[in-house]
Amino acid sequence: MDTSESSTAPEAGPDDGPSPQDGPRRGWRRWAMDTRPLRRPAYRRLWSSTIVTAVGSQLTAVAVPKQIYDITGSSAWVGYASLAGLLPMVLFALWGGAVADAMDRRRLLLITNTGIAVTSVLFWLQAAAGLDSVPVLMVLLAAQQAFFGLNAPARNASIARLVPATELAAANALGSTVMQTGLVAGPLLAGALIPVIGLPELYLIDALALCVTLWAVVRLPALPPLAGAGARRAGVREIAEGFRYISRHKVLLLSFLADVIAMVFGMPRALFPQLAAETYASYGEGLALGLLFAAIPIGAVLGGLFSGTFSRARRHGWMVIGAVVAWGAAIAGFGLSGSLWVAVVFLAAAGVADMVSMVFRGAILLSAATDEMRGRMQGVFTVVVAGGPRLADVLHGTAGAAFGPRAAVAGGGLLVVALMLGLAAAVPALRRYRI
């Protein structure tokens, strides 16, 4: 069956019946976060581990560029370090997706989480020893991102084996909310702790947090390839087969294209410093810059906290289309805003739309693909999510220099709306997809 026209989810989870104590939600519970997946012990263990690590990983994400800048006094070296981590992450995410389809995903999670924890310990040791070596930091960052690239596809693909299809959107909302909360709380906590305890201890906290993840993964059930899948390798041929699978299943291809459209043309973060220094300078450049960077994650967290308003929707395709269009419209509104507070509201609204888009794109990838392909789909997803905003930085930076930052932002948002509506009109597979 071509799953681009399918309305059911193959091999979605342990039980496609109603979740424990499931039923109509009344009063404020209709709007609050949908917590049905947390009633399933295996998923609850996996999700609980992300609560600690979502914050812990951001401590290292702040500590590494801080340490590099302290050593070199150059923002350029901070940028080079980011690139040093990107390439291994991309390569190993693609390969990791194939590996996740060929072996027990729980075992792969144990191996990769151990690798990430070891690199965090090495970060701590080099800082405590006062090495002050940029090459060492870049090698450790590359290794950590390689382990992350191997880990993410297995982790995300496992969700469909732990919850039924009807709860995939709710599970994605729970996971995305925790990650977005980490993006807000982690940097704030790092900024507060660095003057008090120093960089070495910041790395150590992350390493200890990863031990919680290891314990949670140990307690997961085995997640081997499903019976009848047969022995598989994890080489170039299998990675290529993943891309061929995407090309044959339109709804999967369209879900990736929707994210590319939203992020590449509608993520204006490269222009935040210029907007803070010029358009919103009267509010205080530091305040403006902090609010601009924080607004989208805060909006995403709010969207997750009220995921009960949308997580039970069955027309996943229309939810993606509507969310991407809403994202583009909010970004266009941000670009046209002369008031910082209005701009922050538009960015927060964009964050809510981004949360909805993440939830349903993730659900489509898990439900529209067979289990033997889910790892590779998640590998491609990891690359798209990481690469899209970086391409957007180049595009918006260039457009901002040519047309001015506000025009570049507003134009990008309107382009997102036009491209998404045009794609939805031209190819009906996404509009028709539902569970």
C-alpha positions in Angstrom: 0.0 0.0 0.0 1.2 3.5 -0.8 1.1 5.2 2.7 0.8 8.6 1.1 -2.8 7.8 0.6 -3.2 5.7 3.8 -5.4 6.8 6.7 -4.1 4.2 9.1 -0.8 3.8 10.9 1.1 0.5 10.4 2.7 -1.1 13.5 2.0 2.0 15.5 2.5 0.7 19.0 1.9 -1.9 21.6 -1.9 -1.4 21.6 -4.1 0.5 19.3 -7.0 0.4 21.7 -7.9 3.3 24.1 -5.2 4.3 26.5 -5.7 3.5 30.2 -8.5 5.7 31.7 -9.0 7.3 28.3 -12.2 9.2 27.8 -13.7 12.6 27.1 -11.8 15.4 29.0 -13.9 18.0 30.7 -13.4 21.5 31.9 -9.9 22.9 31.8 -8.4 19.4 31.1 -9.6 19.8 27.5 -7.1 22.5 27.0 -4.2 21.3 29.2 -1.3 19.1 28.1 -2.4 15.7 26.8 -0.6 13.3 29.1 -2.1 10.0 27.9 1.3 8.5 26.8 2.7 9.0 30.3 0.3 6.2 31.5 2.4 3.8 29.5 5.5 2.8 31.7 8.0 2.4 28.9 7.3 5.7 27.3 7.2 7.4 30.7 10.7 6.2 31.4 12.0 7.4 28.0 10.3 10.8 28.4 11.3 11.2 32.0 15.0 10.9 31.1 14.6 13.9 28.7 13.5 16.2 31.5 17.0 16.2 33.1 19.1 15.9 29.9 17.2 18.6 28.0 18.6 21.1 30.5 21.9 19.4 31.0 22.7 19.3 27.3 22.1 23.1 27.1 24.7 23.6 29.9 27.3 22.1 27.6 25.9 23.9 24.6 26.6 27.2 26.5 29.9 26.1 28.1 31.7 25.0 24.9 31.3 28.3 23.0 32.0 30.2 26.2 35.3 28.3 26.8 36.3 28.7 23.1 35.7 32.4 23.3 37.6 32.7 26.6 40.6 31.0 25.0 40.6 32.8 21.6 38.7 36.1 22.2 37.2 35.4 18.7 33.6 34.9 17.7 34.9 33.4 14.5 36.3 30.4 16.3 32.9 29.9 18.0 31.4 29.7 14.5 34.1 27.3 13.3 33.3 25.0 16.3 29.6 25.0 15.4 30.6 23.8 11.9 32.9 21.2 13.4 30.0 19.7 15.2 27.5 19.9 12.3 29.2 17.7 9.7 29.6 14.6 12.0 26.1 15.0 13.3 24.7 15.0 9.7 26.8 12.0 8.6 26.1 9.9 11.6 22.4 10.8 11.8 22.0 9.4 8.3 24.0 6.3 9.1 22.4 6.0 12.6 19.0 5.8 11.0 20.1 2.8 9.0 21.7 1.3 12.2 18.5 1.9 14.1 16.6 -0.2 11.5 19.1 -3.1 11.7 19.6 -3.7 15.4 17.8 -3.5 18.8 17.1 0.2 19.3 17.4 -0.1 23.1 20.9 -1.5 22.7 21.8 1.3 20.3 20.5 3.9 22.8 22.6 2.3 25.5 25.8 2.5 23.4 25.2 6.0 22.1 24.1 7.5 25.5 27.2 6.0 27.0 29.3 7.7 24.3 27.7 11.0 24.9 28.2 10.6 28.7 31.9 9.8 28.1 32.5 12.9 26.0 30.8 15.0 28.7 33.2 13.6 31.3 36.1 14.3 28.9 34.8 17.9 28.6 34.9 18.2 32.4 38.4 16.7 32.6 40.0 19.0 30.0 38.4 22.1 31.7 39.4 21.0 35.2 43.0 20.3 33.9 43.1 23.8 32.3 44.2 22.5 28.9 42.8 25.6 27.1 43.1 23.8 23.8 40.6 24.7 21.0 41.5 21.6 18.9 40.7 19.3 21.8 37.4 21.1 22.3 36.5 20.8 18.6 37.4 17.1 18.5 35.3 16.4 21.6 32.4 18.4 20.2 32.6 16.5 16.9 32.6 13.2 18.8 29.7 14.2 20.9 27.6 15.3 17.9 28.5 12.1 16.1 27.1 10.1 19.1 24.0 12.4 19.1 23.5 11.7 15.4 23.5 8.0 16.1 21.2 8.4 19.1 18.4 10.7 17.8 17.0 8.4 15.1 16.8 5.4 17.4 15.3 7.4 20.2 12.6 9.0 18.0 11.8 5.8 16.1 11.3 3.9 19.4 8.3 6.1 20.3 6.1 4.3 17.8 6.8 1.0 19.5 5.9 2.4 23.0 2.6 4.2 22.3 -0.3 3.5 19.9 -0.9 5.6 16.8 -3.7 7.6 18.4 -1.2 8.9 21.0 1.7 9.7 18.7 0.8 13.4 18.5 0.5 13.6 22.3 3.8 11.8 22.8 5.6 14.2 20.4 4.0 17.2 22.2 5.3 16.0 25.5 8.8 15.4 24.2 9.0 18.7 22.2 7.7 20.7 25.2 10.5 19.3 27.4 13.1 20.0 24.8 11.9 23.6 24.2 11.8 24.2 28.0 15.4 23.1 28.1 16.2 25.6 25.4 14.9 28.4 27.7 15.9 27.1 31.1 19.3 25.6 30.2 21.0 28.8 29.0 19.5 30.8 31.8 20.8 28.3 34.3 24.2 28.2 32.7 24.5 32.0 32.8 23.6 32.0 36.5 26.0 29.1 37.4 29.1 30.0 35.4 30.1 32.9 37.7 29.3 30.8 40.8 30.8 27.3 40.1 32.8 27.7 36.9 32.9 25.9 33.5 34.4 22.5 34.7 31.5 21.9 37.1 29.0 22.9 34.4 30.3 20.0 32.2 30.2 17.7 35.2 26.5 18.4 35.9 25.7 17.5 32.3 27.7 14.2 32.6 25.8 13.3 35.8 22.5 14.1 34.2 23.3 11.7 31.4 23.6 8.9 34.0 19.8 9.4 34.5 19.3 8.8 30.8 21.3 5.6 30.9 19.3 4.3 33.8 16.0 5.0 32.0 17.2 3.3 28.8 18.4 0.2 30.8 14.8 -0.2 32.0 13.3 0.0 28.5 12.0 -3.2 26.9 14.0 -4.7 24.1 13.2 -3.1 20.8 14.6 -5.5 18.1 13.5 -5.4 14.4 10.0 -6.7 14.2 9.6 -10.4 13.4 9.8 -11.1 9.7 12.0 -8.1 9.0 15.0 -10.3 8.3 18.6 -9.6 8.9 19.7 -6.2 7.6 22.9 -4.3 7.2 23.5 -0.6 7.8 25.5 0.6 4.8 25.3 3.1 2.0 22.8 0.9 0.1 20.5 1.0 3.1 20.8 4.7 3.5 20.1 5.2 -0.2 17.0 2.9 0.2 15.7 5.3 2.8 15.8 8.2 0.4 14.1 6.1 -2.3 11.4 5.2 0.3 10.8 8.9 0.9 10.5 9.6 -2.8 7.9 6.8 -3.2 5.8 8.0 -0.3 4.5 11.5 -1.0 3.3 12.3 2.5 6.7 11.7 3.9 8.4 13.8 1.2 5.8 16.6 1.8 6.4 16.5 5.6 10.1 17.1 5.0 9.4 19.8 2.4 7.0 21.6 4.9 9.8 21.8 7.4 12.4 23.0 4.8 10.0 25.7 3.7 9.2 26.9 7.2 12.8 26.9 8.5 14.9 28.0 5.5 12.6 30.9 4.4 11.0 31.7 7.8 13.7 31.4 10.5 15.1 34.9 10.9 17.4 34.4 14.0 20.5 35.6 12.0 18.9 39.0 11.9 18.1 39.3 15.6 21.3 41.0 16.6 20.8 43.7 13.9 17.2 44.2 14.7 18.1 44.5 18.4 20.8 47.1 17.6 18.8 49.1 15.2 15.0 48.7 15.2 14.6 48.0 18.9 17.6 49.8 20.3 15.4 52.3 22.2 14.3 49.4 24.5 17.9 48.5 25.3 19.9 46.3 23.0 20.6 43.6 25.5 17.0 43.3 26.6 15.8 43.3 23.0 18.3 40.6 21.9 17.4 38.3 24.8 13.6 38.7 24.2 14.0 38.0 20.5 15.9 34.8 21.0 13.7 33.6 23.9 10.3 34.4 22.3 10.0 31.5 19.9 11.0 28.8 22.5 8.6 30.3 25.1 5.8 30.2 22.6 6.6 26.6 21.8 6.5 25.7 25.5 3.1 27.4 25.8 1.9 25.5 22.8 3.0 22.2 24.5 1.4 23.1 27.8 -1.9 23.5 26.0 -1.4 20.6 23.6 -4.8 19.2 24.6 -6.3 21.7 22.3 -4.9 19.9 19.2 -3.2 16.6 20.1 -6.3 14.5 19.4 -6.8 15.9 15.8 -6.8 13.1 13.3 -6.2 15.1 10.1 -2.5 15.3 10.6 -1.8 16.6 7.1 -4.1 19.6 7.5 -2.6 20.4 10.9 0.9 20.6 9.4 -0.3 22.8 6.5 -2.2 25.1 8.9 0.8 25.3 11.3 3.3 26.2 8.7 1.0 28.9 7.2 0.5 30.3 10.7 4.3 30.3 11.3 4.8 32.2 8.1 2.1 34.7 8.9 3.5 35.3 12.4 7.0 35.8 11.1 5.7 38.3 8.5 3.9 40.1 11.3 7.2 40.2 13.3 9.0 41.7 10.4 6.5 44.5 10.1 6.5 45.3 13.9 8.1 48.5 15.0 7.3 47.8 18.7 9.5 45.3 20.5 6.6 43.9 22.6 4.4 43.4 19.5 7.4 41.7 17.8 7.8 39.4 20.8 4.1 38.5 20.7 4.4 37.6 17.0 7.5 35.5 17.6 5.7 33.7 20.5 2.8 33.0 18.2 5.3 31.6 15.7 6.6 29.4 18.5 3.1 28.0 19.1 2.7 27.2 15.4 6.2 25.6 15.3 5.2 23.3 18.2 2.0 22.2 16.3 4.1 21.6 13.2 6.7 19.6 15.1 4.1 17.5 16.8 2.2 16.5 13.6 5.2 16.2 11.3 6.8 13.8 13.8 3.5 11.9 14.1 3.4 11.5 10.3 6.9 10.2 10.1 6.2 7.6 12.8 2.8 6.5 11.5 3.2 6.7 7.7 6.5 4.7 7.6 6.8 1.0 8.4 8.9 0.0 11.4 11.8 -1.2 9.3 12.1 2.3 7.8 11.4 4.5 10.8 15.1 4.8 11.9 16.1 6.0 8.5 13.2 8.5 8.4 14.3 9.9 11.7 17.9 10.1 10.5 16.8 12.3 7.6 14.5 14.3 10.0 17.4 15.0 12.3 19.5 16.3 9.4 16.6 18.5 8.1 16.0 19.9 11.6 19.7 20.7 12.1 20.4 21.9 8.6 17.4 24.1 7.9 18.0 26.8 10.4 21.7 27.0 9.4 20.7 27.5 5.7 18.3 30.1 7.0 21.1 32.0 8.7 22.9 32.3 5.4 19.8 33.3 3.4 18.5 35.8 5.9 21.9 37.3 6.5 22.3 37.9 2.8 18.8 39.1 2.3 19.0 41.4 5.3 22.2 43.0 4.0 20.6 43.6 0.6 17.0 44.7 1.5 17.2 45.6 5.2 16.3 43.2 8.1 12.6 44.0 8.5 11.9 43.6 4.8 13.9 40.4 4.7 12.0 38.9 7.7 8.5 40.0 6.4 9.3 38.8 2.9 10.5 35.5 4.2 7.3 35.0 6.2 5.1 35.8 3.2 7.1 33.4 1.0 6.5 30.6 3.5 2.8 31.2 3.3 2.8 31.2 -0.5 5.0 28.2 -0.9 3.1 26.1 1.7 -0.3 26.9 0.2 1.1 26.3 -3.3 2.5 22.9 -2.3 -0.7 21.9 -0.5 -2.7 22.8 -3.6 -0.4 21.1 -6.1 0.0 17.8 -4.2 -3.0 16.5 -2.4 -1.3 13.7 -0.4 -0.6 15.8 2.6 -4.2 17.3 2.7 -5.6 13.8 2.6 -3.4 12.2 5.3 -5.1 11.3 8.5 -4.9 8.5 11.1 
